[in-house]
Amino acid sequence: MDWDGETRLGDGWAAYEGPTADSRPHRHLAIQLAIGLKEPVAIAGDRGTVMAPAILVRAGARHRLLPAPGGVRCVFVEVDSRAGQAWQSATIDDDIFQAPADLAHEFRAGEDVAAAMRRLTDACPHRVFDDRLARVLTALAENPGGSGAIGRAALTAGVSVSCLRALAAEALAAPLAQWRQWRMLAKAAAIIATGQSLADAAAEAGFSDQAHLTRIMGRFFGITPRVAATSLRKAHGLRAV
């Protein structure tokens, strides 16, 4: 068994559907909704293992999705999106918990994830981030790589780096430097999905080399880029190389 399902990338979200194999503990900078396709899904965290038909994992929570031969549908929602802010601010004390039945139903197997995300976003309040931070995050999404990226983004937003870091610490699930790496990883994933090599994807996304990309993907997703490539390329009808 392997991660040989299909991964789709959207605006502020990503979704994987298929079987899951082993992964190491990791922390997403996105909220994760995991739904079991044929049986309950199980996620191990620092406080133990949660098993349920559908589970929500807060952004920044250390966890590991246990192998699910029957398959899962995982939806990852960016914490800086309208839907992400609504999920992240839910009044639940735990980092990993059973998802509400209506949310699980919205993203059940067979439903179009992009359409479900549009409905969810339309139902959420407008983003409440500081405008300066929102501009910085947009700049980092467009050009996350290279030295001085955070400084350039701060200059674009008209805010000092120290002020920017304080704004990010209050609003995001991780320091801004980690958020930049997350954006670099998102860019690399999009490049890998088109069939380019892992080395080329690493270079274009701003990583120092392929090994750097592998370390960051392991930190955020618990798997290697080579493992992820299979599901990323399926959506484009491509085979991993």
C-alpha positions in Angstrom: 0.0 0.0 0.0 1.2 3.5 -0.8 0.1 7.1 -1.3 -1.1 6.4 -4.8 -4.4 8.2 -4.8 -5.0 11.6 -6.4 -4.1 15.1 -5.2 -5.8 18.2 -6.5 -4.6 21.7 -5.8 -7.0 24.7 -5.6 -7.0 28.3 -4.6 -6.2 28.2 -0.8 -6.9 24.5 -0.6 -5.6 21.0 -1.6 -7.3 17.6 -1.5 -6.0 14.0 -1.5 -8.2 11.0 -2.1 -7.0 7.4 -1.9 -5.2 4.9 0.3 -2.6 6.1 2.9 0.6 4.5 4.0 3.0 5.3 6.8 4.1 8.9 7.4 6.2 10.4 10.2 4.8 13.0 12.7 4.4 16.4 11.1 2.7 19.8 11.3 0.6 21.4 8.5 0.2 25.1 8.2 -3.3 24.4 7.1 -6.4 22.9 8.7 -6.9 19.3 7.7 -10.2 17.5 7.3 -9.8 13.7 7.0 -12.8 11.5 6.1 -12.7 7.7 6.0 -14.0 6.4 2.7 -14.8 2.8 3.8 -14.0 2.8 7.5 -13.3 5.4 10.3 -10.1 7.3 9.9 -7.4 7.4 12.7 -5.0 10.2 13.5 -2.3 10.0 16.2 -1.4 13.2 18.1 0.6 14.2 21.1 -2.4 13.4 23.4 -3.3 10.0 21.9 -5.1 8.7 18.9 -8.5 9.9 17.6 -10.7 7.6 15.5 -13.9 8.8 13.9 -15.7 8.9 10.6 -14.2 12.3 10.0 -11.5 14.3 11.9 -10.4 17.9 11.9 -6.7 18.8 12.7 -5.9 22.3 13.6 -3.1 24.1 11.8 0.2 23.6 13.6 -0.9 20.5 15.5 1.7 17.7 15.5 0.0 14.5 14.2 0.3 11.4 12.0 -2.5 10.0 9.8 -2.4 6.2 10.3 -2.5 3.9 7.3 -5.9 3.5 5.8 -6.1 0.7 3.2 -9.8 1.6 2.5 -8.8 5.2 1.6 -9.4 8.7 2.9 -10.4 12.0 1.5 -8.2 14.7 3.1 -8.9 18.4 2.5 -6.3 21.0 3.5 -7.5 24.5 3.9 -5.1 27.5 4.2 -5.3 29.1 7.5 -5.2 32.6 6.0 -8.3 32.0 3.8 -11.8 32.9 4.9 -12.8 29.3 5.3 -9.5 28.5 7.1 -10.0 31.3 9.7 -13.5 30.0 10.4 -12.3 26.4 10.9 -9.2 27.5 13.0 -11.3 29.7 15.3 -13.8 26.9 16.1 -14.4 26.7 19.9 -12.9 23.3 20.4 -10.2 22.8 23.0 -8.4 19.9 21.3 -6.0 20.1 18.3 -7.4 16.9 16.9 -11.2 16.2 17.1 -14.1 14.6 15.4 -15.4 16.8 12.7 -19.0 18.0 12.7 -21.3 15.7 10.7 -22.5 18.5 8.4 -18.9 19.4 7.5 -18.1 15.8 6.8 -21.2 15.5 4.7 -20.2 18.5 2.6 -17.0 16.9 1.6 -18.1 13.3 1.4 -16.7 11.0 -1.3 -18.2 11.7 -4.7 -18.8 15.4 -4.0 -16.7 17.9 -6.0 -14.2 19.4 -3.6 -13.9 22.7 -5.5 -17.6 23.2 -5.4 -17.7 22.4 -1.7 -14.9 24.9 -1.1 -16.8 27.6 -3.0 -19.9 27.0 -0.9 -18.0 27.0 2.3 -16.1 30.2 1.4 -19.3 32.0 0.5 -20.8 31.1 3.8 -17.8 32.4 5.8 -17.2 35.9 7.0 -14.7 38.1 5.2 -11.1 37.7 6.2 -10.1 39.7 9.3 -6.4 39.8 8.8 -4.6 43.1 9.1 -4.4 44.5 5.5 -0.6 44.8 5.7 -0.3 41.1 6.6 -2.7 40.1 3.9 -0.5 42.0 1.3 2.6 40.3 2.6 1.1 36.8 2.4 -0.1 37.6 -1.2 3.5 38.7 -2.1 5.0 35.6 -0.5 2.5 33.3 -2.3 3.6 34.9 -5.6 7.4 34.8 -5.0 8.3 32.9 -1.8 11.8 31.9 -2.7 15.2 33.6 -2.6 17.0 35.4 0.1 15.4 38.5 1.5 11.8 37.4 0.5 10.3 38.4 3.8 12.1 41.8 3.7 10.9 42.5 0.2 7.3 41.5 1.1 7.4 43.8 4.1 8.6 46.7 2.0 5.8 46.1 -0.5 3.3 46.2 2.4 4.9 49.3 4.0 5.6 47.7 7.3 8.8 46.9 9.2 10.0 43.3 9.4 9.7 43.3 13.2 6.1 44.6 13.0 5.3 42.1 10.3 6.6 39.2 12.4 4.4 40.3 15.3 1.4 40.5 13.1 2.1 37.1 11.7 2.7 35.5 15.2 -0.8 36.7 16.3 -2.7 35.6 13.2 -0.9 32.5 11.8 -0.2 29.1 13.2 3.6 29.4 12.8 6.4 32.0 12.5 6.5 33.9 9.2 9.7 32.1 8.2 7.9 28.8 8.4 5.0 30.3 6.5 7.4 31.3 3.7 8.6 27.7 3.5 5.0 26.5 3.3 4.4 28.8 0.4 7.6 27.5 -1.3 6.4 23.9 -0.8 3.0 24.8 -2.3 4.8 26.2 -5.4 7.0 23.1 -5.7 4.0 20.9 -5.5 2.3 22.7 -8.3 5.4 22.4 -10.4 5.8 18.7 -9.6 2.2 18.2 -10.6 3.0 19.3 -14.2 5.6 16.6 -14.6 8.8 18.5 -14.0 11.6 16.8 -12.1 11.9 17.1 -8.4 15.2 18.9 -8.8 13.7 21.4 -11.2 10.7 21.9 -8.9 13.0 22.5 -5.9 15.1 25.1 -7.8 12.1 27.0 -9.2 10.4 27.1 -5.8 13.4 28.7 -4.2 14.9 25.7 -2.3 18.6 25.4 -2.1 18.5 21.9 -3.6 16.3 18.7 -3.8 17.4 17.6 -0.4 16.2 20.9 1.1 12.8 20.3 -0.6 12.7 16.8 0.9 13.4 18.0 4.4 10.7 20.7 4.3 8.1 18.3 2.8 8.9 15.8 5.6 8.4 18.5 8.2 5.1 19.6 6.9 3.6 16.4 5.4 5.7 13.5 6.8 6.4 12.0 3.4 9.0 12.6 0.6 8.5 14.5 -2.6 8.9 11.3 -4.6 6.0 9.7 -2.7 3.9 12.8 -3.2 4.7 13.1 -6.9 2.5 10.0 -7.8 -0.7 11.5 -6.5 0.2 15.1 -7.6 0.6 14.0 -11.2 -2.4 11.8 -11.4 -4.7 14.8 -11.6 -2.8 15.7 -14.8 -2.8 12.2 -16.3 0.9 12.0 -15.7 3.1 9.2 -14.2 5.7 9.8 -11.5 9.3 9.7 -12.8 
